[in-house]
Amino acid sequence: MLFLERLHLTHYKSYDSEAFLFSRRINAIVGENGSGKTNLLDAIYFLSLTKSALTSQDALSIRHGADFMVIDGTFRKSDEAFSDSIPASGKASQITVSLPRGQRKVVLQDRKAYERLADHIGRFPVVLIAPDDTDLVRDGSEERRKFIDGVLSQQRPDYLADLLQYNRLLDQRNSLLKQFHERHYTDEDLLEAYSQPLVELSLRLHEQRKAFIASFLPVFQEHYTGLSEGREAVSIAYDSEIVPDDFQREFWLNRHRDVAAQRTTMGIHRDDYLFEIDSYPLKKFGSQGQQKSFVIALKLAQFDLLTREKGFQPILLLDDIFDKLDDRRIAMLLRCMKDGTFGQVFLTDARPERTQALLSDAGIDAGIITIGQK
Ligand SMILES: Nc1ncnc2c1ncn2[C@@H]1O[C@H](COP(=O)(O)OP(=O)(O)OP(=O)(O)O)[C@@H](O)[C@H]1O
């Protein structure tokens, strides 16, 4: 099992200096609107994935007027199954993320800095379910790529390493194309030297994405059916212009177009994942409720696959579920908390009485953390 035992926030978003001790099972974070409940979930997400779930700009997480922020927490991992009664044993790891304003963030494990932040990803996995967040469905392909890349990266360090290398090479090749365009001259040998590794990585990442969707799809569909009572058929199609046998040739033939466009116009950075409902695009034809169910099913499938891959459950962050979901879906999530399908859970709610009532009716003991009361 994996759980976050304690957390200390310094100058993190709305927090000045605050310490928390958590239950290894269910933690209910309650407090008024704007009191910092989501910020606390995001701090846990940050500690696990070295970035915020809400913004790609790290500096936005530093408290207004402060020069730095620190998130410091202790995860504990052991071979035991989840239980409230067993003593806390197993290996403790203290993770510290510090970010001075205007500088690079540093992540320490037991006070020793990681050489590469990527080495941290996947060691203390989390899954975040924010039912209102249907950007994944409504936004462009980048959001969907980010989601699938995030799932794969927590599962497989080799995938993340390839992806980071791909993004670096892509940036370098794009700068080169820009130079060629500006100078009206193309050094084909140099371009080839940048293109070859990019082609190889494209093919490798393409293969991994294809295999991943094949294994993810049935798990996702099962969750969607459970959430929707199975009235409609949903699917995810991996949409990539890469045809493995032809890709190397096509990529090379495409170089003149790349120089004209001043960027690489073919490759896995253009992939998309098509979300479909009864074979129609979910974005256009799915109701708000169907879109919400789709996103929750994606996250529950992510939770299942991570549990299988790691051999223990990721930490689950549930933002505002009682307010945003209907009774049936809430009951389903409470069942999973009660029967141990979920491990450690952090949930937020602005109404403490509702949280208490729902949890105690479901027979769930929870640690209640009240934010904004001194
Ligand atoms: N960098 C920052 N410095 C100071 N305050 C910040 C910073 N970033 C966000 N905040 C504050 O955090 C508060 C929002 O907190 P959060 O979203 O966690 O609230 P919440 O309790 O989840 O609210 P709700 O119930 O409405 O979802 C806002 O008041 C916002 O101004």
The ligand as a Tripos MOL2 file, in Angstrom:
@<TRIPOS>MOLECULE
LIG
   31    33     1     0     0
SMALL
NO_CHARGES

@<TRIPOS>ATOM
      1 N1         -0.4170   32.0490   -5.5660 N.pl3     1 LIG1
      2 C1         -1.4220   32.3170   -4.7300 C.ar      1 LIG1
      3 N2         -1.2170   33.1360   -3.6490 N.ar      1 LIG1
      4 C2         -2.2200   33.3990   -2.7830 C.ar      1 LIG1
      5 N3         -3.4660   32.8980   -2.9120 N.ar      1 LIG1
      6 C3         -3.7160   32.0910   -3.9490 C.ar      1 LIG1
      7 C4         -2.7130   31.7630   -4.8960 C.ar      1 LIG1
      8 N4         -3.2630   30.9260   -5.8240 N.ar      1 LIG1
      9 C5         -4.5640   30.7660   -5.4600 C.ar      1 LIG1
     10 N5         -4.8330   31.4490   -4.3410 N.ar      1 LIG1
     11 C6         -6.1060   31.5630   -3.6280 C.3       1 LIG1
     12 O1         -6.6180   30.2860   -3.3070 O.3       1 LIG1
     13 C7         -8.0330   30.3940   -3.2260 C.3       1 LIG1
     14 C8         -8.6950   29.2770   -3.9760 C.3       1 LIG1
     15 O2         -8.4690   28.1200   -3.3000 O.3       1 LIG1
     16 P1         -9.1290   26.7490   -3.7400 P.3       1 LIG1
     17 O3         -9.3920   26.7170   -5.1990 O.co2     1 LIG1
     18 O4         -8.3010   25.6780   -3.1510 O.co2     1 LIG1
     19 O5        -10.5190   26.8960   -2.9630 O.3       1 LIG1
     20 P2        -11.5760   25.7800   -2.6540 P.3       1 LIG1
     21 O6        -11.6420   25.6700   -1.1650 O.co2     1 LIG1
     22 O7        -11.3020   24.5320   -3.3980 O.co2     1 LIG1
     23 O8        -12.8640   26.5070   -3.1820 O.3       1 LIG1
     24 P3        -14.2170   25.9370   -3.8690 P.3       1 LIG1
     25 O9        -15.0060   25.3310   -2.7570 O.co2     1 LIG1
     26 O10       -14.8300   27.1850   -4.3780 O.co2     1 LIG1
     27 O11       -13.8090   24.9740   -4.9340 O.co2     1 LIG1
     28 C9         -8.4380   31.6960   -3.8530 C.3       1 LIG1
     29 O12        -8.8400   32.5670   -2.8060 O.3       1 LIG1
     30 C10        -7.1680   32.1940   -4.5090 C.3       1 LIG1
     31 O13        -7.0640   33.5710   -4.4970 O.3       1 LIG1
@<TRIPOS>BOND
     1     1     2 1
     2     2     3 ar
     3     2     7 ar
     4     3     4 ar
     5     4     5 ar
     6     5     6 ar
     7     6     7 ar
     8     6    10 ar
     9     7     8 ar
    10     8     9 ar
    11     9    10 ar
    12    10    11 1
    13    11    12 1
    14    11    30 1
    15    12    13 1
    16    13    14 1
    17    13    28 1
    18    14    15 1
    19    15    16 1
    20    16    17 2
    21    16    18 1
    22    16    19 1
    23    19    20 1
    24    20    21 2
    25    20    22 1
    26    20    23 1
    27    23    24 1
    28    24    25 2
    29    24    26 1
    30    24    27 1
    31    28    29 1
    32    28    30 1
    33    30    31 1
@<TRIPOS>SUBSTRUCTURE
     1 LIG1         1 GROUP 0 **** ****
